[in-house]
Amino acid sequence: MAERRPLIARRLRPGHWVAVDVFAAAVLAAGFSVPAVLAPGSARVPPLVAVPVIALACLPTAVRRRWPVPVCAVVLVAAGFAPFAGWQEAFVPLALALHAVALLATRRTAVAALVAALAVTAAGAAIGAPSWTEAASAGGFAWLLLGLAWTIGLAVREQRAYAAQAVARSAQAAATAERLRVAREVHDVVAHSMGLISMRAGIANHVAATHPEEAGEALSIIEETSRKALTDLRGLLGLLRDASGEQGGEQGGEPHLPDTLRELVAAIPDGHLRVELDVEPGLALGGEAALVVRRLVQESLTNVLRHAGPARCRVAVLTRARREVVVEIVDDGRGGAPRPGGHGLAGLEERVILYGGTFSAGPEPGGGFAVRARLPLPGGSGKDEE
């Protein structure tokens, strides 16, 4: 299907609207002046009196968008003299001027201009009409036109203000979401890597004198962990500098999730935490789901290292009914309730909720701490297709 283009493809600029107003003012002035000149016998006053009043009322509307209040004042004065010049249609240019005031001036000024326009129009109808019946009919029609022009101007103004506020709120929400996303990534990368480095550095310092080979192994692991952390941080900085705004750093995912989880477990120092990893055989997830699972396990293991002390931990990543992935990280250490002011668990909960899953974290009744999450499976299956 061919894409439909709008009638006016480009938005009109202020100069274009001024040209429209100039054209409309000239047409109005000519349209009301020509009958007064060609049929002077039907008028109660000579054309030389009516035409200047018509020009004074119509021509200023050409600049009504630039000076709405002064133009409205001039048109009001002309409308006040219009009945004495035998011209009964002064409410037409007055409606144009009133629309500009409602659109561009303050609300108090717009209300004052509306009251003044209604009063002048009513007085003109009473003066120019031969009977009260015709005066009421002419005045009612003029009031209807003035009220409609004023209401449209005010409605457009309110709509523009609401649209501007909506754009500002949307931009603020997008900036907040982006800031939180980057904060989650930086926290996950730095917290996990620094936790492992600190643990390995403590081991190296403790055994440096008695077991230099173990100290050297710990330093090698520190070097490798630091290199990986720097790579991840460079990737985040590249994402921040990407002018296109694409979130490729998060959508890339893991090439093979079970291997990635085994690497995370293997990086845990021996003797501090015994981890039992239970990953469903053949588990294959999309890039974003795999990233969420990895961050869940990574941050949870970091918290266990920091707060649980020597403990055992079970990491389970399984599918349930081929509809969701269940992730559980449960330890039997001394960790209690989450500390106030922490960002790790809050970031995990944000990740899971943004993906459409559920998240819970808290101490276990028999001791220890548990992190549980459920993520919907993309495509409805958690295993590789044969």
VOROGU-198535 format. One record per residue: x, y, z of N, C-alpha, C in turn. Coordinates in steps of 0.05 Angstrom, whole numbers, m for minus. Layout:
N
     n_x     n_y     n_z    ca_x    ca_y    ca_z     c_x     c_y     c_z
       X       Y       Z       X       Y       Z       X       Y       Z
...
END
This chain:
386
     n_x     n_y     n_z    ca_x    ca_y    ca_z     c_x     c_y     c_z
      17     m24       0       0       0       0      18      25       0
      11      43     m18      27      68     m20      22      86       4
      43      99      13      40     116      36      26     142      29
       6     149      45      m9     174      39       6     198      50
       8     218      33      22     242      41       1     263      50
       8     280      69     m11     300      78     m16     321      56
     m38     335      58     m45     355      38     m23     377      37
     m14     385      60       8     405      62      32     389      73
      51     383      56      73     366      63      91     378      84
      96     404      82     114     418     100      98     437     118
     107     440     142      94     458     161      99     487     152
      77     503     153      79     531     145      96     546     165
     114     563     155     130     579     172     116     605     179
     126     620     199     113     645     207     110     665     183
     130     666     166     127     683     142     104     675     124
     100     649     122      77     640     105      51     649     117
      48     647     143      23     655     156      19     685     153
      40     701     154      37     729     150      27     735     121
      37     720     102      28     723      74      m2     716      72
     m10     695      86     m39     688      86     m56     710      98
     m46     722     121     m61     743     133     m62     768     116
     m41     775     102     m41     798      84     m61     794      62
     m61     770      51     m80     764      29    m109     766      39
    m114     754      63    m141     755      74    m150     784      80
    m132     800      91    m139     828      97    m145     843      72
    m130     839      51    m135     853      26    m161     844      14
    m167     818      15    m192     809       4    m216     820      19
    m214     820      46    m236     831      62    m240     861      56
    m218     876      56    m221     905      51    m233     910      24
    m224     896       3    m235     899     m24    m264     890     m25
    m270     867     m13    m296     856     m14    m317     873      m1
    m311     887      20    m330     905      33    m330     933      22
    m308     941      10    m306     968      m1    m319     971     m28
    m316     951     m45    m327     952     m72    m358     957     m72
    m374     942     m56    m402     948     m56    m409     976     m46
    m394     985     m26    m399    1012     m16    m394    1033     m37
    m375    1029     m55    m368    1048     m76    m388    1046    m100
    m394    1021    m108    m411    1017    m131    m440    1021    m126
    m449    1019    m101    m478    1023     m95    m480    1044     m73
    m472    1068     m77    m473    1088     m56    m501    1095     m48
    m521    1091     m67    m548    1099     m61    m560    1083     m38
    m550    1058     m35    m561    1041     m14    m550    1047      13
    m529    1063      14    m517    1069      40    m528    1096      50
    m528    1098      76    m538    1123      88    m517    1144      90
    m492    1138      84    m470    1157      84    m455    1155      59
    m439    1175      51    m423    1173      26    m402    1152      28
    m393    1141       5    m371    1121       5    m345    1131      17
    m340    1157      14    m315    1168      25    m314    1165      55
    m337    1161      68    m337    1157      97    m335    1127     104
    m349    1111      88    m350    1082      94    m323    1068      88
    m311    1075      65    m287    1061      57    m264    1064      77
    m258    1088      87    m237    1090     107    m242    1073     132
    m268    1072     141    m274    1055     164    m269    1026     158
    m277    1018     133    m273     990     125    m243     983     124
    m227    1001     113    m198     997     112    m186     996     139
    m196    1014     158    m185    1014     185    m191     988     200
    m213     976     193    m221     951     206    m207     926     194
    m203     926     168    m194     902     154    m164     900     151
    m151     922     143    m123     921     136    m105     914     160
    m110     924     184     m92     916     206     m91     886     212
    m112     871     204    m111     842     209     m88     828     194
     m75     842     176     m52     831     162     m29     825     181
     m27     840     203      m5     836     222     m16     827     249
     m39     814     250     m52     806     275     m36     786     291
     m19     769     277      m3     750     291      21     762     305
      30     784     294      54     798     306      46     816     328
      25     831     325      15     850     346     m14     845     351
     m21     823     363     m50     816     366     m66     836     382
     m56     846     405     m72     864     421     m75     891     409
     m54     904     399     m58     930     385     m76     928     361
     m74     907     345     m91     904     322    m120     901     331
    m125     885     352    m152     882     362    m163     908     371
    m147     925     384    m156     951     394    m164     969     370
    m147     969     349    m154     986     326    m180     976     313
    m183     950     310    m207     939     297    m231     945     314
    m228     944     341    m251     951     358    m259     980     354
    m240     998     352    m246    1027     347    m261    1030     320
    m251    1016     300    m265    1017     274    m293    1006     275
    m296     983     290    m322     971     293    m341     990     308
    m331    1006     326    m348    1025     340    m359    1047     321
    m343    1055     301    m352    1075     282    m368    1063     259
    m366    1037     255    m379    1024     232    m409    1030     229
    m425    1028     251    m453    1034     247    m459    1062     237
    m443    1082     245    m447    1109     236    m438    1113     207
    m421    1094     197    m413    1095     169    m431    1077     151
    m452    1065     163    m470    1049     147    m459    1021     141
    m440    1012     156    m428     986     151    m434     967     174
    m448     945     168    m458     927     189    m441     901     192
    m421     898     176    m405     873     177    m378     876     190
    m375     894     208    m349     899     221    m342     875     239
    m361     858     246    m355     836     264    m337     815     250
    m336     815     223    m319     795     208    m290     800     214
    m278     824     208    m250     828     214    m245     828     245
    m266     835     260    m263     834     289    m259     805     299
    m273     787     286    m270     759     293    m241     749     287
    m230     758     265    m202     750     259    m183     761     280
    m186     787     287    m169     799     308    m173     785     335
    m197     779     341    m203     766     367    m191     738     368
    m191     724     346    m178     697     345    m148     699     351
    m135     719     340    m106     722     345    m101     729     374
    m118     745     387    m114     751     415    m117     726     432
    m138     710     427    m142     686     442    m120     666     438
    m107     666     414     m86     647     408     m59     655     419
     m54     681     420     m27     690     426     m24     706     452
     m45     720     461     m43     736     485     m49     720     510
     m47     732     533     m53     719     558     m83     714     560
     m91     695     578    m119     689     580    m135     713     590
    m125     727     609    m139     751     619    m144     771     597
    m123     776     582    m126     795     559    m146     785     539
    m146     758     534    m165     747     514    m194     750     524
    m198     746     550    m225     749     561    m234     778     559
    m217     796     566    m223     825     564    m230     833     535
    m214     823     516    m219     829     488    m246     817     479
    m253     793     488    m279     781     481    m302     798     491
    m300     807     517    m322     823     528    m325     849     513
    m302     862     507    m303     887     492    m315     883     464
    m307     862     451    m318     856     424    m348     851     424
    m357     836     444    m386     831     446    m402     856     452
    m390     873     469    m404     898     476    m406     917     451
    m383     920     437    m383     938     414    m402     927     392
    m402     901     388    m419     889     368    m449     893     375
    m456     889     400    m483     892     409    m492     921     405
    m475     940     413    m482     968     409    m485     975     380
    m467     964     363    m469     970     334    m495     958     322
    m503     934     331    m528     923     321    m552     939     330
    m551     949     354    m573     966     364    m575     992     350
    m552    1003     342    m552    1029     329    m560    1026     299
    m549    1006     286    m552    1004     257    m578     990     248
    m590     974     265    m614     959     256    m639     977     259
    m658     974     241    m683     991     243    m702     982     264
    m700     957     274    m718     947     295    m703     929     314
    m715     926     338    m703     909     358    m701     880     349
    m720     871     333    m719     843     323    m695     839     305
    m691     857     286    m668     855     268    m642     859     283
    m642     877     303    m618     881     320    m611     856     335
    m631     842     346    m625     817     361    m615     796     342
    m627     794     317    m618     774     298    m589     779     289
    m584     804     281    m557     811     272    m536     808     295
    m543     818     319    m525     816     341    m520     787     350
    m540     770     348    m536     741     355    m518     727     336
    m521     733     310    m503     721     290    m474     731     294
    m471     757     300    m444     767     304    m432     756     329
    m447     753     350    m437     741     375    m429     712     370
    m445     698     354    m438     670     348    m411     668     334
    m407     685     314    m381     684     300    m358     693     317
    m362     713     333    m340     722     351    m334     700     372
    m354     688     384    m349     667     403    m335     643     391
    m343     636     366    m330     614     353    m301     619     347
    m295     643     337    m267     650     331    m250     651     357
    m262     662     378    m247     663     403    m242     636     415
    m262     619     414    m260     592     425    m239     575     409
    m240     578     383    m220     563     367    m192     572     373
    m188     598     375    m161     608     382    m152     598     409
    m170     599     429    m162     589     456    m157     559     456
    m173     544     441    m170     515     440    m143     508     427
    m136     521     405    m111     516     392     m87     523     410
     m90     545     425     m69     552     444     m65     531     466
     m88     522     477     m86     501     498     m74     475     487
     m82     469     462     m71     444     450     m41     446     446
     m32     469     437      m3     473     433      12     471     460
       0     484     480      13     483     507      14     454     517
      m8     439     513      m8     411     522      12     394     506
      14     399     480      33     384     463      61     390     472
      67     416     478      94     423     487     101     410     513
      81     409     532      86     396     557      90     366     553
      74     354     535      77     325     530     104     318     518
     114     335     500     140     331     489     162     334     511
     159     354     528     178     357     550     178     333     569
     154     324     576     152     301     593     164     276     580
     158     273     554     169     249     540     199     250     539
     210     274     534     239     277     533     252     271     560
     238     281     581     249     276     608     248     247     615
     225     234     608     223     205     614     243     189     598
     248     197     573     268     182     557     296     186     569
     302     211     578     328     216     590     332     200     616
     310     199     632     311     184     657     315     154     652
     300     144     633     303     115     626     331     109     616
     342     127     599     369     122     589     390     124     611
     386     143     630     404     145     652     404     121     670
     379     111     675     377      86     691     389      62     677
     385      61     651     396      38     636     427      38     637
     438      62     633     468      63     634     477      58     662
     463      68     682     471      63     710     470      33     716
     450      19     706     449     m10     711     473     m24     698
     479     m16     673     501     m29     660     528     m24     674
     532       1     681     558       8     695     559      m6     722
     537      m7     736     538     m20     762     543     m50     759
     530     m62     740     534     m91     737     563     m98     729
     574     m82     711     601     m88     701     621     m82     724
     619     m58     735     639     m50     755     637     m66     781
     612     m69     791     609     m82     817     619    m111     816
     611    m126     795     620    m154     794     650    m156     790
     661    m140     772     690    m142     767     706    m133     791
     698    m111     804     713    m101     827     710    m120     850
     687    m134     853     684    m153     874     703    m177     871
     705    m187     846     724    m209     841     753    m200     844
     759    m176     834     787    m166     837     795    m163     866
     776    m151     882     782    m148     910     786    m175     924
     769    m194     918     772    m220     930     798    m234     923
     805    m233     897     830    m245     888     854    m231     899
     852    m204     901     875    m189     912     880    m196     941
     858    m200     956     861    m209     984     874    m236     986
     867    m254     968     880    m281     968     909    m278     961
     915    m262     940     943    m259     932     960    m247     955
     949    m228     969     964    m215     991     968    m235    1014
     948    m252    1018     950    m271    1041     970    m293    1036
     973    m302    1011     990    m325    1006    1016    m317     991
    1021    m291     988    1044    m283     972    1070    m293     984
    1073    m294    1010    1098    m303    1022    1101    m333    1023
    1079    m347    1028    1081    m376    1032    1075    m392    1007
    1058    m383     990    1050    m397     965    1051    m377     942
    1075    m371     933    1076    m351     911    1063    m360     885
    1061    m387     881    1048    m396     856    1018    m390     857
    1005    m392     881     977    m385     883     973    m355     881
     992    m340     891     991    m311     888     992    m303     858
    1011    m316     844    1013    m310     815     988    m318     800
     975    m340     808     950    m348     795     928    m327     800
     927    m317     825     907    m297     832     912    m271     816
     937    m264     813     943    m239     798     936    m243     768
     940    m267     758     932    m272     730     902    m269     727
     887    m279     746     858    m277     745     849    m247     747
     864    m232     765     858    m204     767     863    m190     741
     884    m196     728     891    m184     702     869    m190     681
     861    m215     680     840    m223     661     813    m209     667
     806    m209     693     781    m196     700     782    m166     694
     804    m153     700     807    m124     694     804    m119     664
     816    m136     648     815    m133     619     786    m135     609
     772    m155     619     744    m158     611     727    m134     620
     732    m124     644     717    m101     654     723     m76     637
     748     m72     629     754     m50     612     741     m52     585
     740     m77     574     726     m81     549     696     m74     551
     683     m83     573     655     m77     576     651     m47     580
     668     m34     594     666      m5     598     669      10     572
     688       1     556     692      14     529     667      11     512
     655     m13     514     630     m17     499     608       2     509
     606       6     535     586      25     545     591      53     536
     617      62     537     624      88     528     618      92     498
     623      71     482     616      72     454     586      75     450
     570      61     467     541      64     464     532      92     471
     545     104     491     538     132     498     545     152     477
     567     146     462     575     165     441     561     159     415
     546     138     413     533     131     388     510     151     383
     514     167     362     494     188     355     467     176     346
     467     152     336     442     140     327     424     132     349
     434     129     374     418     122     396     410      93     397
     421      76     380     413      48     380     425      34     405
     410      16     416     419       3     440     431     m24     433
     450     m23     416     462     m48     407     478     m62     429
     488     m47     449     503     m59     470     486     m78     487
     461     m72     490     444     m89     506     431    m111     489
     427    m106     464     413    m125     448     431    m147     437
     457    m144     441     474    m164     430     472    m191     443
     467    m192     470     463    m217     484     488    m234     486
     484    m259     492     506    m278     496     506    m299     473
     530    m306     463     531    m326     442     520    m353     451
     526    m361     476     516    m386     486     513    m383     516
     489    m381     526     484    m374     554     496    m394     574
     493    m420     571     505    m438     590     535    m435     594
     549    m431     571     578    m426     573     585    m401     588
     569    m380     583     574    m355     597     569    m358     627
     548    m372     635     543    m376     664     565    m393     676
     576    m413     662     598    m429     673     623    m411     677
     628    m393     659     651    m375     662     647    m357     687
     623    m348     692     618    m332     716     623    m348     741
     614    m373     742     618    m390     765     647    m397     768
     661    m402     746     689    m409     748     707    m387     758
     697    m362     755     713    m339     764     711    m335     795
     693    m349     808     691    m346     837     715    m359     851
     727    m345     870     751    m356     884     744    m382     899
     762    m401     898     758    m426     912     759    m421     942
     742    m436     957     742    m435     986     724    m413     997
     715    m395     982     698    m374     992     668    m379     986
     663    m391     963     636    m396     955     635    m421     938
     618    m440     946     614    m464     930     588    m460     914
     590    m460     888     567    m455     871     559    m480     856
     534    m486     858     522    m508     842     506    m496     820
     514    m502     795     501    m491     772     483    m511     759
     458    m504     756     438    m522     743     425    m507     720
     435    m513     696     424    m500     672     411    m521     655
     387    m516     645     373    m535     629     389    m541     603
     394    m567     597     410    m573     574     396    m563     548
     412    m552     530     402    m542     505     387    m516     507
     389    m502     530     375    m477     533     386    m456     514
     368    m444     498     376    m423     479     356    m400     482
     367    m376     488     350    m353     492     359    m331     472
     340    m312     467     347    m289     450     367    m271     464
     377    m252     450     398    m235     460     390    m220     485
     366    m207     485     358    m191     508     352    m209     532
     338    m231     528     333    m249     550     358    m261     562
     377    m268     545     403    m279     554     418    m258     571
     416    m233     562     430    m212     577     418    m208     605
     391    m209     606     377    m206     632     385    m229     651
     385    m254     640     393    m277     657     422    m274     666
     439    m266     648     467    m263     656     471    m242     678
     457    m219     675     459    m198     696     448    m208     722
     426    m223     721     414    m234     746     435    m251     761
     447    m270     747     466    m288     759     491    m272     768
     500    m255     751     525    m240     757     522    m223     782
     500    m207     784     496    m189     807     491    m205     832
     475    m227     829     469    m243     853     494    m256     864
     512    m267     847     537    m279     857     554    m258     870
     555    m234     859     570    m212     871     560    m206     899
     533    m205     902     522    m200     929     528    m222     948
     528    m247     939     535    m269     956     564    m267     966
     582    m260     947     610    m257     955     613    m235     975
     598    m214     973     602    m191     990     590    m195    1018
     566    m207    1018     550    m206    1043     545    m233    1056
     547    m255    1041     539    m281    1053     562    m294    1068
     587    m287    1063     609    m301    1076     613    m328    1063
     629    m346    1075     632    m373    1064     605    m386    1063
     597    m395    1040     570    m406    1037     568    m423    1012
     546    m437    1010     539    m452     986     517    m437     972
     518    m439     946     498    m424     929     490    m442     906
     464    m442     901     453    m457     879     442    m437     858
     451    m441     833     442    m424     811     427    m442     792
     401    m437     788     385    m453     770     372    m436     749
     375    m444     724     362    m431     701     348    m452     685
     321    m453     688     305    m473     676     281    m461     662
     269    m476     644     244    m468     631     221    m482     644
     198    m469     643     174    m481     655     151    m479     634
     141    m502     627     119    m505     607     125    m492     581
     151    m489     574     159    m477     549     148    m449     545
     141    m436     567     130    m409     565     146    m388     580
     162    m397     600     177    m377     615     203    m390     625
     222    m373     630     248    m381     642     248    m374     671
     254    m393     688     256    m389     717     285    m388     725
     292    m366     738     320    m362     748     319    m360     778
     335    m377     791     336    m377     821     366    m377     829
     373    m359     847     399    m359     859     394    m359     890
     400    m381     903     394    m385     931     420    m393     945
     426    m379     967     450    m386     983     441    m392    1012
     460    m404    1027     454    m410    1055     472    m394    1074
     481    m371    1065     500    m354    1081     485    m338    1101
     499    m317    1111     489    m301    1133     475    m275    1123
     471    m273    1096     459    m249    1085     431    m245    1095
     423    m221    1103     397    m215    1112     381    m199    1092
     365    m181    1103     349    m164    1086     367    m146    1069
     358    m137    1045     375    m119    1029     381     m93    1043
     405     m84    1040     413     m59    1052     400     m35    1039
     391     m15    1054     379       8    1042     400      24    1026
     391      36    1004     409      52     988     424      36     967
     421       9     967     435      m7     946     422      m4     919
     438      m8     898     428      m4     871     427     m31     855
     440     m51     865     442     m76     850     415     m90     846
     401     m96     868     376    m109     867     355     m92     853
     356     m66     858     337     m48     845     341     m48     814
     366     m49     806     372     m50     777     362     m77     765
     366     m99     780     356    m124     771     326    m124     768
     312    m113     787     283    m113     786     274     m96     762
     287     m74     757     280     m57     734     284     m72     708
     307     m87     706     312    m103     682     290    m123     677
     283    m138     698     263    m159     695     236    m148     688
     228    m127     701     201    m115     696     200    m103     668
     222     m90     659     222     m79     632     220    m101     611
     230    m125     617     228    m147     599     201    m161     600
     185    m154     620     158    m166     623     156    m189     642
     176    m192     660     176    m214     679     170    m205     707
     173    m223     726     169    m218     754     195    m223     769
     198    m209     792     223    m209     807     217    m209     837
     232    m224     852     230    m224     881     258    m229     892
     264    m217     915     289    m221     929     285    m216     958
     297    m234     975     294    m231    1004     306    m255    1018
     308    m253    1045     319    m274    1061     301    m299    1061
     313    m322    1063     298    m347    1065     290    m353    1094
     268    m368    1098     260    m374    1125     281    m389    1141
     295    m408    1129     315    m423    1143     343    m411    1143
     346    m387    1133     372    m374    1131     381    m371    1103
     398    m353    1098     407    m348    1071     390    m327    1056
     395    m325    1031     382    m305    1014     375    m317     987
     353    m307     975     345    m318     950     336    m296     931
     344    m299     906     335    m281     884     321    m299     864
     297    m292     857     281    m307     839     269    m289     818
     268    m299     793     257    m283     771     244    m302     751
     223    m292     738     210    m307     717     209    m289     692
     218    m299     670     219    m284     645     203    m298     624
     186    m284     609     171    m297     587     190    m306     565
     185    m329     554     202    m340     533     194    m327     506
     214    m316     492     208    m306     465     203    m329     446
     180    m331     433     175    m352     414     162    m377     427
     160    m377     454     146    m399     467     161    m424     471
     188    m425     466     204    m449     470     231    m441     480
     241    m457     499     267    m450     511     289    m468     501
     285    m485     481     306    m503     472     312    m499     442
     336    m507     435     343    m505     407     325    m523     390
     319    m514     367     303    m530     349     322    m549     334
     312    m574     331     329    m593     318     329    m589     288
END
